[in-house]
Amino acid sequence: MYSLIIPIVYLSSCVLVLSIVLYVYRSIKGLQLIDPWFSKNIQKENYIMLLSSKFPIPDHHLRTALLLRATEAVKRLFHIQKEKPAAWELIQINSMSNGLWQEMVAEEQALIVEMKEISHEADLYRNGWGKTIFSTAAQMLEFEDLRKIQRDESV
């Protein structure tokens, strides 16, 4: 009887120690500095630079820059929404830290706030444009993807 208890206690203590080490390792790994989700938003910086210019900028340049900013925001939001289900699956099996998930949600919320700002600024240029600027931006992204596909097929 005692000959079976010692190996069982030994194996269970090894499993316990291994699970504690894995838990600590995953939590430390989750606290490490992570690359930002996206690189610098150049379209947003260009738009702000045009707005703060000392020289008068024609309205059509500002509207174009705002549309490009909206296109970048839509592209980033699509990317996050595409990656979110996979990230949730990783959270469920403890392969991704909760901190990373919180970062993803915070980035998504920041993008939504930015899209509201874009919509408000679009309404300042033309009344009602804030409702349609994102559909136009999404169409521009689709057209860009089609052009990439056609270029790849022609090569």
MIVOSE-132556 format. One record per residue: chain; x negated, y negated, z of N, C-alpha, C in turn; residue in one letter. Coordinates in Angstrom, 1 decimal, m for minus. Example, Ala and Ser with C-alpha at 12.3 -4.5 7.8 and 13.67 -1.06 7.14 Angstrom:
! MIVOSE-132556
A, m13.2, 5.7, 7.8, m12.3, 4.5, 7.8, m13.2, 3.3, 7.8, a
A, m12.8, 2.2, 7.1, m13.7, 1.1, 7.1, m12.9, 0.0, 7.9, s
//
This chain:
! MIVOSE-132556
A, m0.8, 1.2, 0.0, 0.0, 0.0, 0.0, m0.9, m1.3, 0.0, m
A, m1.9, m1.3, 0.9, m2.7, m2.5, 1.0, m3.6, m2.6, m0.3, y
A, m3.8, m1.5, m1.0, m4.7, m1.6, m2.2, m4.0, m2.3, m3.3, s
A, m2.7, m2.4, m3.3, m1.9, m3.1, m4.3, m1.7, m4.6, m3.9, l
A, m1.7, m4.9, m2.7, m1.4, m6.3, m2.3, m2.6, m7.2, m2.6, i
A, m3.8, m6.7, m2.4, m5.0, m7.6, m2.6, m5.1, m8.0, m4.0, i
A, m5.0, m7.1, m5.0, m5.1, m7.6, m6.4, m3.9, m8.5, m6.8, p
A, m2.7, m8.2, m6.3, m1.6, m9.1, m6.6, m1.8, m10.5, m6.1, i
A, m2.2, m10.6, m4.8, m2.5, m11.9, m4.2, m3.6, m12.6, m5.0, v
A, m4.6, m11.8, m5.4, m5.8, m12.4, m6.1, m5.3, m13.0, m7.5, y
A, m4.5, m12.2, m8.2, m4.0, m12.6, m9.5, m3.0, m13.8, m9.4, l
A, m2.2, m13.8, m8.4, m1.2, m14.9, m8.2, m2.0, m16.2, m7.8, s
A, m3.0, m16.0, m7.0, m3.8, m17.2, m6.6, m4.5, m17.8, m7.9, s
A, m5.0, m16.9, m8.7, m5.7, m17.4, m10.0, m4.7, m18.1, m10.9, c
A, m3.5, m17.6, m11.0, m2.5, m18.2, m11.8, m2.1, m19.6, m11.2, v
A, m2.0, m19.6, m9.9, m1.7, m20.9, m9.3, m2.8, m21.9, m9.5, l
A, m4.0, m21.5, m9.3, m5.1, m22.5, m9.5, m5.2, m22.9, m10.9, v
A, m5.0, m22.0, m11.9, m5.0, m22.4, m13.3, m3.9, m23.3, m13.6, l
A, m2.7, m23.1, m13.1, m1.6, m24.0, m13.4, m1.8, m25.4, m12.8, s
A, m2.4, m25.5, m11.6, m2.8, m26.8, m11.0, m3.8, m27.5, m11.8, i
A, m4.8, m26.8, m12.3, m5.9, m27.4, m13.1, m5.3, m27.9, m14.4, v
A, m4.4, m27.1, m15.0, m3.8, m27.6, m16.3, m2.9, m28.8, m16.1, l
A, m2.2, m28.8, m15.0, m1.3, m30.0, m14.7, m2.2, m31.2, m14.5, y
A, m3.3, m31.1, m13.8, m4.1, m32.3, m13.5, m4.8, m32.7, m14.8, v
A, m5.2, m31.8, m15.6, m5.9, m32.1, m16.9, m4.9, m32.8, m17.8, y
A, m3.7, m32.3, m17.9, m2.7, m33.0, m18.8, m2.4, m34.4, m18.3, r
A, m2.3, m34.6, m17.0, m1.9, m35.9, m16.5, m3.1, m36.9, m16.8, s
A, m4.3, m36.4, m16.6, m5.5, m37.2, m16.9, m5.6, m37.5, m18.3, i
A, m5.4, m36.5, m19.2, m5.4, m36.7, m20.6, m4.4, m37.7, m21.1, k
A, m3.2, m37.7, m20.4, m2.1, m38.6, m20.8, m2.4, m40.1, m20.4, g
A, m3.3, m40.3, m19.4, m3.7, m41.6, m18.9, m4.8, m42.3, m19.7, l
A, m5.4, m41.5, m20.6, m6.5, m42.0, m21.4, m6.0, m43.1, m22.4, q
A, m6.9, m44.0, m22.8, m6.4, m45.0, m23.7, m6.1, m44.4, m25.0, l
A, m4.9, m44.9, m25.5, m4.4, m44.3, m26.8, m4.4, m45.4, m27.8, i
A, m4.7, m45.0, m29.0, m4.6, m46.0, m30.1, m3.2, m46.5, m30.3, d
A, m3.1, m47.8, m30.7, m1.8, m48.4, m30.9, m1.0, m47.6, m32.0, p
A, 0.3, m47.7, m31.9, 1.1, m46.9, m32.9, 0.8, m47.5, m34.3, w
A, 0.7, m48.8, m34.4, 0.5, m49.3, m35.7, m0.7, m50.3, m35.7, f
A, m1.2, m50.5, m36.9, m2.3, m51.5, m37.0, m1.7, m52.9, m36.9, s
A, m2.5, m53.9, m37.0, m2.0, m55.3, m36.9, m0.9, m55.6, m37.9, k
A, 0.1, m56.3, m37.6, 1.1, m56.6, m38.5, 0.7, m57.9, m39.3, n
A, 0.1, m57.6, m40.4, m0.4, m58.7, m41.3, 0.7, m59.5, m41.8, i
A, 1.8, m58.9, m42.2, 2.9, m59.6, m42.8, 3.5, m60.7, m41.8, q
A, 3.6, m60.3, m40.6, 4.1, m61.2, m39.5, 3.1, m62.3, m39.3, k
A, 1.8, m62.0, m39.3, 0.8, m63.1, m39.1, 0.8, m64.0, m40.3, e
A, 1.0, m63.5, m41.5, 1.0, m64.4, m42.7, 2.2, m65.3, m42.6, n
A, 3.4, m64.8, m42.2, 4.5, m65.6, m42.1, 4.4, m66.7, m41.1, y
A, 3.8, m66.4, m39.9, 3.6, m67.4, m38.9, 2.6, m68.4, m39.3, i
A, 1.6, m67.9, m40.0, 0.6, m68.9, m40.5, 1.2, m69.9, m41.5, m
A, 2.1, m69.4, m42.4, 2.7, m70.3, m43.3, 3.7, m71.3, m42.6, l
A, 4.3, m70.8, m41.6, 5.2, m71.7, m40.8, 4.4, m72.8, m40.1, l
A, 3.3, m72.4, m39.6, 2.5, m73.4, m38.8, 1.5, m74.2, m39.6, s
A, 1.6, m74.1, m40.9, 0.7, m74.8, m41.8, 0.9, m76.3, m41.7, s
A, m0.2, m77.1, m41.8, 0.0, m78.5, m41.8, 0.5, m79.1, m43.1, k
A, 0.3, m78.3, m44.1, 0.8, m78.8, m45.4, 2.2, m78.2, m45.7, f
A, 3.0, m78.9, m46.4, 4.4, m78.4, m46.7, 4.3, m77.2, m47.6, p
A, 5.0, m76.2, m47.2, 5.1, m74.9, m48.0, 6.5, m74.8, m48.6, i
A, 6.5, m74.5, m49.9, 7.9, m74.4, m50.5, 8.7, m73.3, m49.9, p
A, 10.0, m73.5, m49.9, 10.9, m72.5, m49.2, 10.8, m71.2, m49.8, d
A, 10.6, m71.1, m51.1, 10.6, m69.7, m51.7, 9.4, m68.9, m51.2, h
A, 8.3, m69.6, m50.9, 7.2, m68.9, m50.3, 7.5, m68.4, m48.9, h
A, 8.2, m69.2, m48.2, 8.5, m68.8, m46.8, 9.6, m67.7, m46.8, l
A, 10.5, m67.7, m47.7, 11.5, m66.6, m47.8, 10.9, m65.3, m48.3, r
A, 9.9, m65.4, m49.2, 9.2, m64.2, m49.6, 8.4, m63.6, m48.5, t
A, 7.7, m64.5, m47.7, 6.9, m64.0, m46.6, 7.8, m63.4, m45.5, a
A, 9.0, m64.0, m45.3, 9.9, m63.4, m44.4, 10.5, m62.0, m44.9, l
A, 10.7, m61.9, m46.2, 11.2, m60.6, m46.7, 10.1, m59.6, m46.6, l
A, 8.9, m59.9, m46.8, 7.7, m59.0, m46.6, 7.6, m58.6, m45.2, l
A, 7.8, m59.5, m44.3, 7.8, m59.2, m42.8, 8.9, m58.3, m42.5, r
A, 10.1, m58.5, m43.1, 11.2, m57.6, m42.8, 10.9, m56.2, m43.4, a
A, 10.3, m56.1, m44.5, 9.9, m54.8, m45.1, 9.0, m54.1, m44.2, t
A, 8.0, m54.8, m43.7, 7.0, m54.1, m42.8, 7.8, m53.6, m41.5, e
A, 8.7, m54.4, m41.0, 9.4, m54.0, m39.8, 10.3, m52.8, m40.1, a
A, 10.9, m52.7, m41.2, 11.8, m51.6, m41.6, 10.9, m50.4, m41.7, v
A, 9.7, m50.5, m42.4, 8.8, m49.4, m42.6, 8.4, m48.8, m41.2, k
A, 8.0, m49.7, m40.3, 7.6, m49.2, m39.0, 8.7, m48.6, m38.2, r
A, 9.9, m49.1, m38.3, 11.0, m48.5, m37.6, 11.4, m47.2, m38.2, l
A, 11.4, m47.0, m39.5, 11.6, m45.7, m40.1, 10.6, m44.7, m39.6, f
A, 9.3, m45.1, m39.5, 8.3, m44.2, m39.1, 8.5, m43.8, m37.7, h
A, 8.8, m44.7, m36.8, 9.1, m44.3, m35.4, 10.3, m43.4, m35.3, i
A, 11.4, m43.7, m36.0, 12.6, m42.9, m36.0, 12.4, m41.5, m36.6, q
A, 11.4, m41.4, m37.5, 11.1, m40.1, m38.1, 10.3, m39.3, m37.1, k
A, 9.4, m39.9, m36.4, 8.5, m39.2, m35.5, 9.2, m38.9, m34.1, e
A, 10.3, m39.6, m33.8, 10.9, m39.5, m32.5, 11.4, m38.1, m32.1, k
A, 12.1, m37.4, m33.0, 12.5, m36.0, m32.7, 11.4, m35.1, m32.4, p
A, 10.3, m35.1, m33.2, 9.2, m34.3, m32.9, 8.5, m34.6, m31.6, a
A, 8.5, m35.9, m31.3, 7.9, m36.3, m30.0, 8.7, m35.8, m28.8, a
A, 10.0, m35.8, m29.0, 10.9, m35.3, m28.0, 10.7, m33.8, m27.8, w
A, 10.5, m33.1, m28.9, 10.3, m31.6, m28.7, 9.0, m31.4, m28.0, e
A, 8.0, m32.2, m28.2, 6.7, m32.1, m27.5, 6.8, m32.4, m26.1, l
A, 7.7, m33.4, m25.7, 8.0, m33.7, m24.3, 8.6, m32.5, m23.6, i
A, 9.5, m31.8, m24.3, 10.2, m30.7, m23.7, 9.3, m29.5, m23.4, q
A, 8.3, m29.3, m24.2, 7.4, m28.2, m23.9, 6.1, m28.7, m23.2, i
A, 6.1, m29.9, m22.7, 5.0, m30.5, m21.9, 3.7, m30.6, m22.7, n
A, 3.8, m30.8, m24.0, 2.6, m31.0, m24.8, 2.3, m32.4, m25.0, s
A, 3.2, m33.3, m24.6, 3.0, m34.8, m24.7, 3.3, m35.4, m23.4, m
A, 2.6, m36.4, m23.0, 2.8, m37.0, m21.7, 4.0, m38.0, m21.8, s
A, 4.6, m38.2, m20.7, 5.8, m39.1, m20.6, 5.3, m40.5, m20.9, n
A, 4.1, m40.9, m20.6, 3.6, m42.2, m20.8, 3.6, m42.5, m22.3, g
A, 3.2, m41.5, m23.1, 3.2, m41.7, m24.6, 4.6, m41.8, m25.1, l
A, 5.5, m41.1, m24.5, 6.9, m41.2, m24.9, 7.4, m42.6, m24.6, w
A, 7.1, m43.1, m23.4, 7.5, m44.4, m23.0, 6.9, m45.5, m23.9, q
A, 5.7, m45.3, m24.3, 5.1, m46.2, m25.3, 5.8, m46.2, m26.6, e
A, 6.2, m45.1, m27.1, 7.0, m45.0, m28.3, 8.3, m45.7, m28.2, m
A, 9.0, m45.5, m27.1, 10.3, m46.1, m26.9, 10.1, m47.7, m26.8, v
A, 9.1, m48.1, m26.1, 8.8, m49.5, m26.0, 8.5, m50.1, m27.3, a
A, 7.7, m49.4, m28.2, 7.4, m49.9, m29.5, 8.6, m50.0, m30.3, e
A, 9.5, m49.1, m30.2, 10.8, m49.1, m31.0, 11.6, m50.3, m30.5, e
A, 11.7, m50.5, m29.2, 12.5, m51.7, m28.7, 11.9, m53.0, m29.2, q
A, 10.5, m53.1, m29.2, 9.9, m54.3, m29.6, 10.2, m54.5, m31.1, a
A, 10.2, m53.5, m31.9, 10.6, m53.6, m33.3, 12.0, m54.1, m33.5, l
A, 12.9, m53.6, m32.6, 14.3, m54.1, m32.7, 14.4, m55.5, m32.4, i
A, 13.6, m56.0, m31.4, 13.6, m57.4, m31.0, 13.1, m58.2, m32.2, v
A, 12.0, m57.7, m32.8, 11.4, m58.4, m33.9, 12.4, m58.5, m35.1, e
A, 13.2, m57.4, m35.3, 14.2, m57.4, m36.4, 15.3, m58.4, m36.1, m
A, 15.6, m58.6, m34.9, 16.6, m59.6, m34.5, 16.1, m61.0, m34.8, k
A, 14.8, m61.2, m34.5, 14.2, m62.5, m34.8, 14.2, m62.8, m36.3, e
A, 13.8, m61.8, m37.1, 13.8, m61.9, m38.5, 15.2, m62.2, m39.1, i
A, 16.2, m61.5, m38.5, 17.6, m61.8, m38.9, 18.0, m63.2, m38.6, s
A, 17.6, m63.7, m37.5, 18.0, m65.1, m37.1, 17.3, m66.1, m38.0, h
A, 16.0, m65.8, m38.3, 15.3, m66.7, m39.2, 15.8, m66.7, m40.6, e
A, 16.2, m65.5, m41.0, 16.8, m65.4, m42.4, 18.1, m66.2, m42.5, a
A, 18.9, m66.2, m41.4, 20.1, m67.0, m41.4, 19.8, m68.5, m41.4, d
A, 18.6, m68.9, m40.9, 18.3, m70.3, m41.0, 18.0, m70.7, m42.4, l
A, 17.4, m69.8, m43.2, 17.1, m70.2, m44.6, 18.4, m70.2, m45.5, y
A, 19.2, m69.2, m45.3, 20.5, m69.1, m46.1, 21.5, m68.4, m45.2, r
A, 22.6, m69.0, m45.0, 23.7, m68.5, m44.1, 24.1, m67.1, m44.7, n
A, 24.1, m66.1, m43.8, 24.5, m64.7, m44.1, 23.4, m63.8, m44.6, g
A, 22.2, m64.4, m44.9, 21.1, m63.6, m45.4, 20.6, m62.6, m44.3, w
A, 20.8, m63.0, m43.0, 20.3, m62.1, m42.0, 21.0, m60.7, m42.0, g
A, 22.2, m60.7, m42.6, 22.9, m59.4, m42.6, 22.4, m58.5, m43.8, k
A, 21.8, m59.1, m44.8, 21.4, m58.3, m46.0, 19.9, m58.2, m46.1, t
A, 19.1, m58.9, m45.4, 17.7, m58.9, m45.6, 17.1, m57.5, m45.4, i
A, 17.6, m56.8, m44.4, 17.1, m55.4, m44.1, 17.5, m54.4, m45.2, f
A, 18.6, m54.5, m45.7, 19.0, m53.6, m46.8, 18.1, m53.9, m48.1, s
A, 17.8, m55.2, m48.3, 16.9, m55.6, m49.4, 15.5, m55.0, m49.1, t
A, 15.1, m55.1, m47.9, 13.8, m54.6, m47.5, 13.7, m53.1, m47.7, a
A, 14.8, m52.4, m47.3, 14.8, m50.9, m47.4, 14.8, m50.6, m48.9, a
A, 15.5, m51.3, m49.8, 15.5, m51.1, m51.2, 14.1, m51.3, m51.8, q
A, 13.4, m52.3, m51.3, 12.0, m52.6, m51.7, 11.1, m51.4, m51.3, m
A, 11.3, m50.8, m50.1, 10.5, m49.7, m49.7, 10.8, m48.5, m50.6, l
A, 12.0, m48.2, m50.9, 12.4, m47.1, m51.8, 11.8, m47.3, m53.1, e
A, 11.8, m48.5, m53.7, 11.2, m48.7, m55.0, 9.7, m48.5, m55.0, f
A, 9.1, m48.9, m53.9, 7.7, m48.7, m53.7, 7.3, m47.3, m53.7, e
A, 8.1, m46.5, m53.0, 7.9, m45.0, m52.9, 8.1, m44.4, m54.3, d
A, 9.1, m44.8, m55.0, 9.3, m44.3, m56.3, 8.1, m44.6, m57.3, l
A, 7.6, m45.8, m57.1, 6.5, m46.1, m58.0, 5.2, m45.3, m57.6, r
A, 5.1, m45.0, m56.3, 4.0, m44.1, m55.9, 4.1, m42.7, m56.5, k
A, 5.4, m42.2, m56.5, 5.7, m40.9, m57.0, 5.4, m40.8, m58.5, i
A, 5.9, m41.9, m59.2, 5.6, m41.9, m60.7, 4.2, m42.0, m61.0, q
A, 3.4, m42.8, m60.2, 2.0, m42.9, m60.4, 1.3, m41.5, m60.2, r
A, 1.7, m40.8, m59.2, 1.1, m39.5, m58.9, 1.4, m38.5, m60.0, d
A, 2.7, m38.6, m60.5, 3.0, m37.6, m61.6, 2.3, m37.9, m62.9, e
A, 2.1, m39.2, m63.1, 1.4, m39.5, m64.4, m0.1, m39.2, m64.4, s
A, m0.6, m39.0, m63.3, m2.1, m38.7, m63.2, m2.3, m37.3, m63.3, v
//
